[in-house]
Amino acid sequence: MNQKISPVAASLIFAAASAALMAAVAILPLRSIHRPVAANAAIFLCLAAYSTVLARSSGRSLRALFAPFLMLSAVLAVAGSVTEFVVPAAAGLAWVRSGICFPGPTARRVGAEALTGPAGLALVWLLQPPGACGWALGIWMFGILQALYFVIVDIGDAGPLEKQVPDKIAQARLRAEALLKEQRLARAFEELGL
């Protein structure tokens, strides 16, 4: 079965999974790893998995994600705290989501990113309770707010990616399939004597 998952559902599922991973990072005794480094690595892994699902559901190649994750891995290497990594990670999510996976009308996407990204970070900063569950609750709230992006942009209006046909190879394939269908019809008419 090759069913695609809705981006809203994927956002909510990854919000819950990311919160569970962050809870594990916050609760588990980490002796050899500094806790903010482990939290940043967990955020990076969750963002990579979420971006992979978004790329697959939009029909994009995983190679398109190379540049954003190369930059985020450099930020991950130098970030000294969770705050130093979360803001570039939110920008990387915006790049992946609006720039790579679901490009389209610029004004609506920029507006949606300008609303969901900073609002999600502000919500986490304002409402995050102290303690072990604070990071988990924060990433869960951020992920839930990110699902709002797909409600604002309404990617269903753009139509399926197969109808948009973004590259020359896909266009050539569709033309070849149309020609094959025409040839089959021509043979059928010849056999019928029409």
Legacy VTK file of the C-alpha trace (Angstrom):
# vtk DataFile Version 3.0
C-alpha trace
ASCII
DATASET POLYDATA
POINTS 194 float
0.000 0.000 0.000
1.341 3.363 -1.051
-1.032 5.686 0.768
0.117 9.210 1.486
-0.417 10.673 4.909
-1.959 14.115 5.276
0.611 16.796 6.211
-1.632 17.882 9.086
-1.760 14.331 10.440
1.993 13.959 9.908
2.582 17.192 11.852
0.476 15.999 14.766
2.057 12.532 14.785
5.571 13.951 14.678
4.688 16.484 17.379
3.713 13.619 19.681
6.721 11.487 18.724
9.097 14.427 19.161
7.590 15.184 22.565
8.128 11.560 23.612
11.750 11.679 22.450
12.340 14.980 24.247
10.787 13.528 27.416
13.219 10.625 27.181
16.139 13.039 26.737
14.957 15.093 29.715
14.321 12.129 32.030
17.028 9.580 31.189
20.290 9.838 33.103
22.851 11.015 30.549
26.316 10.815 32.018
28.625 11.221 29.044
26.469 13.582 26.967
25.618 17.128 27.934
21.793 17.370 28.098
21.410 20.392 25.716
23.551 18.573 23.145
21.294 15.516 23.437
18.186 17.731 23.157
19.572 19.440 20.047
20.389 16.069 18.488
16.866 14.846 19.267
15.343 17.951 17.663
17.583 17.462 14.615
16.518 13.808 14.263
12.830 14.649 14.640
13.115 17.445 12.091
14.928 15.135 9.665
12.237 12.453 9.973
9.426 14.998 9.634
11.078 16.583 6.593
11.464 13.154 5.005
7.739 12.488 5.407
6.899 15.922 3.984
9.214 15.372 1.016
7.714 11.950 0.305
4.133 13.176 0.618
4.822 16.078 -1.758
6.678 13.899 -4.265
10.053 15.591 -3.805
13.360 13.780 -3.817
15.214 13.368 -0.548
18.250 14.901 -2.253
16.418 18.239 -2.153
16.765 18.179 1.638
20.570 18.015 1.513
21.296 21.774 1.659
19.020 22.623 4.602
20.269 19.691 6.651
23.893 20.390 5.815
23.433 23.891 7.216
21.499 22.619 10.240
24.188 20.054 10.994
26.754 22.869 11.035
24.549 24.835 13.428
24.078 21.691 15.522
27.851 21.311 15.802
28.364 24.827 17.170
25.172 25.391 19.189
25.905 25.622 22.878
22.326 25.647 24.087
18.906 24.500 22.964
17.866 28.080 22.197
20.836 28.540 19.862
19.695 25.551 17.818
15.894 25.846 17.943
15.646 29.163 16.101
17.759 28.016 13.095
15.895 24.677 13.181
12.567 26.541 12.866
14.013 28.484 9.923
15.190 25.209 8.383
11.699 23.779 8.787
10.274 26.802 6.971
12.813 26.329 4.163
11.971 22.652 3.801
8.228 23.082 4.046
7.626 26.222 1.947
10.703 26.294 -0.232
11.176 22.645 -1.126
8.164 20.481 -0.358
5.178 22.736 -0.984
6.241 25.692 -3.166
3.467 27.819 -4.557
1.894 31.252 -4.054
4.579 33.186 -2.240
2.508 35.662 -0.241
0.334 33.034 1.431
3.272 30.755 2.277
5.451 33.552 3.625
2.527 34.785 5.708
1.852 31.296 7.034
5.531 30.771 7.878
5.755 34.223 9.481
2.775 33.311 11.659
3.456 29.685 12.597
7.237 29.754 13.085
7.629 32.762 15.418
4.270 32.085 17.095
5.335 28.507 17.828
8.661 29.632 19.262
6.984 32.365 21.314
4.416 29.901 22.634
7.175 27.540 23.708
9.140 30.340 25.338
6.124 31.801 27.182
4.354 28.638 28.303
7.152 26.132 28.812
7.031 24.923 32.391
10.301 24.324 34.186
11.406 20.800 34.856
11.935 17.560 33.009
8.693 17.685 31.044
9.166 21.288 29.909
11.095 20.428 26.750
8.606 17.717 25.816
5.633 20.016 26.324
7.375 22.793 24.440
8.149 20.719 21.360
4.650 19.238 21.424
3.069 22.722 21.460
5.384 23.868 18.670
4.471 20.844 16.548
0.754 21.346 17.046
1.067 24.957 15.944
3.026 23.839 12.875
0.010 21.802 11.742
-1.789 25.148 11.457
0.495 25.984 8.510
-1.266 23.430 6.314
-4.669 24.759 7.335
-3.648 28.325 6.426
-1.982 27.439 3.134
-4.491 24.703 2.179
-2.171 22.668 -0.036
-5.210 20.847 -1.438
-5.975 23.942 -3.563
-2.757 23.473 -5.490
-3.881 20.061 -6.720
-1.922 16.850 -6.820
1.723 17.035 -7.770
1.072 14.725 -10.738
-1.116 17.415 -12.321
1.458 20.128 -11.768
4.290 18.147 -13.429
7.225 20.250 -12.206
10.093 18.799 -14.224
10.850 17.878 -17.834
11.274 14.149 -17.180
7.794 13.847 -15.724
6.341 15.827 -18.642
8.082 13.545 -21.132
6.777 10.469 -19.330
3.218 11.790 -19.442
3.535 12.557 -23.175
4.890 9.065 -23.836
2.013 7.477 -21.922
-0.488 9.558 -23.928
1.137 8.442 -27.193
0.958 4.796 -26.117
-2.734 5.175 -25.323
-3.321 6.751 -28.755
-1.478 3.894 -30.468
-3.591 1.343 -28.613
-6.740 3.148 -29.678
-5.528 3.323 -33.298
-4.866 -0.438 -33.300
-8.297 -1.103 -31.829
-9.949 1.006 -34.534
-7.928 -0.797 -37.229
-9.046 -4.186 -35.895
-12.642 -3.032 -35.910
-12.241 -1.680 -39.442
-13.057 1.890 -38.511
LINES 1 195
194 0 1 2 3 4 5 6 7 8 9 10 11 12 13 14 15 16 17 18 19 20 21 22 23 24 25 26 27 28 29 30 31 32 33 34 35 36 37 38 39 40 41 42 43 44 45 46 47 48 49 50 51 52 53 54 55 56 57 58 59 60 61 62 63 64 65 66 67 68 69 70 71 72 73 74 75 76 77 78 79 80 81 82 83 84 85 86 87 88 89 90 91 92 93 94 95 96 97 98 99 100 101 102 103 104 105 106 107 108 109 110 111 112 113 114 115 116 117 118 119 120 121 122 123 124 125 126 127 128 129 130 131 132 133 134 135 136 137 138 139 140 141 142 143 144 145 146 147 148 149 150 151 152 153 154 155 156 157 158 159 160 161 162 163 164 165 166 167 168 169 170 171 172 173 174 175 176 177 178 179 180 181 182 183 184 185 186 187 188 189 190 191 192 193
